[in-house]
Amino acid sequence: MSPEQIRDQSNGIWTCGVCAGRIDRREPVPSAEDLIEMKRVRETAQRMAVMDPQLSFASSYISPREWDEVFWQHLPDLDPESIRTKLLDLAAKSILRITTGGPNQSLPHFPITPLTRDIRAGFHRPANESGNEAFIAGQASKAPPISLPHVVADASAKRRATQIFRAWALRYPGGAQNGLILHVNVQIGARNPKTGEVSSAFIQVLATGHIQSMHAGETGEQLTLKLWGTTDRINDLEWKLDVSLDQGKIESTSTLRRIPWRLFDSFKNGFPDLLEELERYESVVRLIMQGWEPVGYVDVKADSDSYGDQMHPDPFDIDLQVDQATLSESLQRCQKIRLALDLERVWGGRMFSWRDAYFEKNLTPELILCASNELKDRHVLRPREGVTSLTALIPEHGREIHFKVSPLAIYFEYARSSRRA
């Protein structure tokens, strides 16, 4: 073989680092024919797992070793129909153990590529209908038709987790084994618990994601997927997601709590899309206060700056850990942001300078308007050119907050003698 042929990807067998070392250290050294046969078996097995929807779903219930063993048993022809029948039979027996109270009632194996689209009907189709005999071959004749909502939900969760993991890993190939931290786009919305309707508006933020994979021998890989850091200049709701796939079992926590909002430096400079971002946030929070459930979507194209069509279509349920009073406070903060933008127009286009004093809880919109109107009346009586600053005093728990107007800006600030320690 030429050096180019040796280096070509078609001459490689893709393995994890652990298995690659085992092959290299194996005695006696495998012949070229043996390696080519290993490559053929593994690639055929993976191709069928990806391309055949029923086999993709069935792979959730067959360990990687059992899966590949079926292909080894069908050498040298690797007849796809015979292999397919055997794999579906193995999956059916595994599912029956789970649903009829037999041993190994939990999902025992990590899925190679679990896909559930167009598969649900296969669990309820009578045995005499074509195309499904092999899949239900292991079912006892006296057993009633099986309804498996929990099995489908579990397989769907695995599929979603592995698809997101792989999409994120593609950004930095090879980085997932050592742990990869990256920025991902996230949408937080709300869903009607009675109708399943999902809100048309979403809180859109750039969050921090983390993935890591570890080789786990016969049971496949151990995967972890985490998400945090969803707060930004408007959003004070922190979505924390933690998903793990270990020895075929999937565990996840997904919570939403409020982080004390702080005035971001970027907020002080202003930005043109503030109102649009504010409206999305208010819309979602209002629905949650009406009893809708929070849901979260994750970007499956981590190197993209766009939202919407790049999101994984299956949302994560989120456990709300924020009470009504706290959500109401968040909406009041949004009201004050809108009021500040109105003040800019009232004061002839002067820029509103965002400061912490403005967001004091007891500095109500009524007090803000009162101070602005008082200064506006005084301002009319004086030439604009002579105005340097005007001050109104707003008592707040023994402290004073001043509203000031300068030729270029308007702002609220703590009085120097009463500034908080």
N, C-alpha and C positions, 0 to 999 in steps of 0.2 A: 504494500500500500504506500501511496505517496504521503509526504508530510501533510499535505492539505487534506487528504482523505482521513488521516488519523485524527486531525484536529477538528474535523467537521462534526456538527452536533448529531448527525445521523449515526455516528460511530460511538456515541456515548450511551450509558445507562444512568438515568437520573435517580439517585438515591440520597438519603440523608447521610450525614457524616458518619454516624454510627455504623450503618449497614455497609457503607463504602469501605470502612476500615476492616469489617469482618470479611468482606470478599477479598480484599488485598492480602489479608493474613491467612487465608484458607489454605490448608494443605491437603492434598496436592493442589497446585495452582490450577484453576479452571482453564480448560482449553478454550480456544477461540470459538469452537462450535458450541461449547457449553454456555459461554457468555452470550452468544447470539441467540441461543434458545431461551435463556433467561430474559433477555431483552424482548423477544417476541411475545412470550407469555405475559410479561408485565404490561407491555403497551396494549396488547389485545384486551387484557382485563380492564385497564383504565378506560380504553376507548368505549367498551360496552357499558361501563358504569356511567359515562358521561352522556352517551348518545341515546341510550334506551331509557325512557322515563320510568317504566316499571322497575327496571333493574337499578336505576338510581335510587328509587325509594327502598327497594329491597336491600340495598347495601347498608341501610341503617341497622339491620338485624343480623348481619353476617360479619364475623371478624375478618380483618385483612388476610390472615393466614388461611382461614377456611375458604375465603373468596378465591385466592390464587390457587389453592389446592384443586379446586374444580377444573381450572384451566389446565393444570399439569396432568390431570387424569384424562384429559381429552386430546393430548398430543398423539400423533403429530398433526392431525387434521384441524383441531380447534374448531369443530363445527359449531357455529353460533346458535343454531336452534337447540341442539342437544345441551349446550352449556346453559342457555337461557332457562330451559326447563328445570335443570338441576338447581340452579341458583334460586329460582322462584319457589321451588319445593323446600329448600333450606330455610328461606325467609318465612314461608307459611308456618313451618313447624316452630320457628322461634317466636312468631307472633302469637301462636296458639298457647305457648307456654306463658306468655305475658298475660293474655286475656282470660285464661281458664284457671288461674290460680296455681299453676304448676311451678316448678323451680325456676329460678332466674326470672322473676317477675319484672325486674327493671330492665330497661334497654341495655343490653350487655356489651355492645360493641360500638366503637366509633365509626361513623359513616364515612365511606369514601367520597361519595358525592350525592347526598340525599336531596332529591327533588320531588316535590309532592304535587306539582301541577298535573291535573287531569288523572289523578290516581285514586281519589277518594271513592269513586264509583266502583272500583275494583273490589272493595271490601264487601259490597252489598249485592253484587251481581250473582244470580243463581248459577249453580255448578253446570247446568246444561247449556248455558250461553257460551258461545265460542270465545276463545281468547283468554279465558280465565281459569280453565280447569287446572293447569299446572300450579297456579298461585294458591288455590285452595285445596290442593291435593292432600295436605296433611290434616285437614279438618275431619273430625269424627263425624259419621253420618248422623248421629243423634244430636249433634250440637246445633243450636239455632243460628241464624245469620248474625254475624258479629258486627256491632257498632263500635268503632274505635276512635272517638273524638280525642281522647287523651293521647293516643298513640300518634294520630295525625298531627296534633298540636306540638308534641315533642319533636317529631321529625321535622316539622316546619321550623321550629326554633333552631334546630341543629343546622338546617339548610341555610337559614338567614345568617347565623353566626359564622359559618364557614365561608359563605360568599363574601361577607363583609371583610373577614380576615384576609382572604385571598386578594380582594381588591386593594386593601391597604398595603399588603405586602408587595404588590407589584410596583409600588412607588420606589422602593429601595430593595431590589431583589437580594435575597440572602440575609437581610437585616433582621428578619423576624426571629431567627434562632437565638440571637443575642439580646433580643428585646428592642423594639422599635417604637420611638415616640415621634408623632407627627401631628400636623394640624389637619383637621377634618371639618367639613361643613355639616351643620346640624340644623334641623328644624324641630321646634317644639310646638305642638298644636293641641287641639282638644277634640274629644269624640263623645257623641251622645250615647250614654250607656244603654238606652232603650232602643234606638234605631240603628246605631252603628255609624251614623253620619259623622264625617270628619270635617272639622272647620276649614273654611276656605282661606283663612289667614293663618300664618305661622310666624313664630319668633325665629328669626334666622340669625345664627351666630357662628363664629369660628371657634371651635373647641379643640381640646387636646385629646388625642387618642393614643393608646398604647396596645401593642400586640406582642406576643411571644409564643414560640412553639418549642416543644421539647419532645424528643423521641421517647416512646414508651414501649418499645419492644413489640410483643405480639399484639397488644391492644391498640396499636396505632400511635397517633400523636396526642400530646396534651397541649391544648391551646388556651390562651387567655386573651381576652379582649376587654379593654377598659376605656372609659370616656369620662372626662370631667372638664371643668373650666368653661362653662357655658355663659357666665355672666359677662356683661359688657357695659357700654356707656348708658344704655337704657335698661336692658334686662337684668333683673336681680334674682332670677330663678336659676338655681344651680341643679342641672340634671347630672346625676352620677350613675354611671352604668358599669357593671362588672359581670362579665360572662366567662365561664370556664367550661371546657370540654375535657373530661378526664376519664379514660377507660370507658367510653361510651355514654357516660352520664353528663347531662348538661345542667349546670346550676347558674342562676343569674339573680342579681339584685338591681333594681332600677328605681331610683328615688328622686323626688323633686323637693327641694327646700329653698328657702329664701336666704340669701346672703345679704348682710347689711350693705346697702348701696353706698358707694363712694363716688365722689366727683372725679371722673377721669380727667387727666390732663388734656386729652384730645377733645373732651367735651367743652373745655373752656375756649377753644378756638372757633367753635361753631362748625356746621357742616350742612350742606344743602338737603340731604335726605333725612333730616331729623324727624319731620312730621310723618313721613311714610313709616319709618321704623317705630315711631311712637304709636301710630294707629294699629299696627300689627300686634304690638305688645298688649295694648289695651283690649283689643278684640279677644285675644286668647284668655287673658286674665278674667274678663267679664264672663266668658263662657264657663270657665272653671268655677267661678263663684256661683253660677247657676246650676252646678251639679254635673257638668261635663267632666270627663276623665282626661287627664293629661296623657298625651302620647308623644313619642319621639321618633324621628326619622334620621338615618345616618347616611352620609354620602358614601357611595361605593366607587367613586372616582376621586381619590384623595388629593390628586394634584390639580383638581379643577377649582376655579373660583366661582362657579355658577351653582345655582340651586335648582330645585324642582326636578327636572328629568334625570338628574344624577343621583337622586335619593333611592335607597333600597325601597321597594314598594311595600314591604311588610313593616309596620310600625312596632316599636317596643311599647308595652304597657308601662306606665310610670306610677309609682306609689306616691300620692300627694302627701307631703309632710308640712303643709302650710295651712294655717287656720284662716277663717274668713276675715278677721280683723286685720291680720297682716297683709292680706291681699288688698284690702280696702286702703291701707296706708300706701301701698304701691300705686294705686290708681290716683290717690291724692297727689303724690309726687308728680305723676304725669300731668295732672291739671296745672300744677305750678310751672312746669316746663312750658306748657302752652301759653300760660299767662305771661311768662317772660318774653315770649316771641311777640305777643300782642303789645307789650310795653315798648318794644323796639319801634313799632309803628307809631304808637302814641307819641313818642319822644323824637319824632322826625328822623327815624332811621339810625339813631345812635345804637351802637352795639351793646347788647346786654352782656356784662362781664359776670360769668358764673363763679359764685363763691359759696363756701359751705354755709355761711350765715343764711342764705336765701332758702335753704332746705331745712331750717329748723322747724320742727313739728308745730310749734305754737305760733309761727309766723304764717298766719292763715291767708288765704286769698283775699279775704275782706280787709285785713290790715294792709296788705300789699297795695290794693287799689286805693285805700284811704290815703296812704302815704304818697302815692303817685299823684292823686288828684290834688292834694294839698300843695305839693311842690309845683304842679302844673299851673295852679292859680297864681302862685307867687312868681313863677317864671314869666308869665304873661306881662307882669308889671315891670319887668326889668329888661333892658336891651340884651339880646342874645349874646352880643359880643362881650358883655360884661360878666357873663355867668362863668364862674370857675367851678363852684360846687355848692349845692344846697343840701341841707340835712333835715330829715325828719326823725324824731325819736320814737322807737317802738319798744316799750318795756316788755321783757320776756324773762320771767323768773329772776328779777333783780339785775338782769343784764340789759344792755341796750343794743339794738340793731339799727344802724343808720342806713337810710336810703339816700344815695348820692347821685348827682347828675353832673357830668363834666361835658365839655364840648364834643367829646367823641364817644363817651360811654355812660351807661347807667348801671348801678350795682347796689347790692346790699352788703354791709360789712358790720362786724362787731365793733362796738366802740372800744377804743384802745384801753380805756381804764377798766373795762368789764369783760375783756376777752377771756375765753375759757383757758384754764391752765393746761 
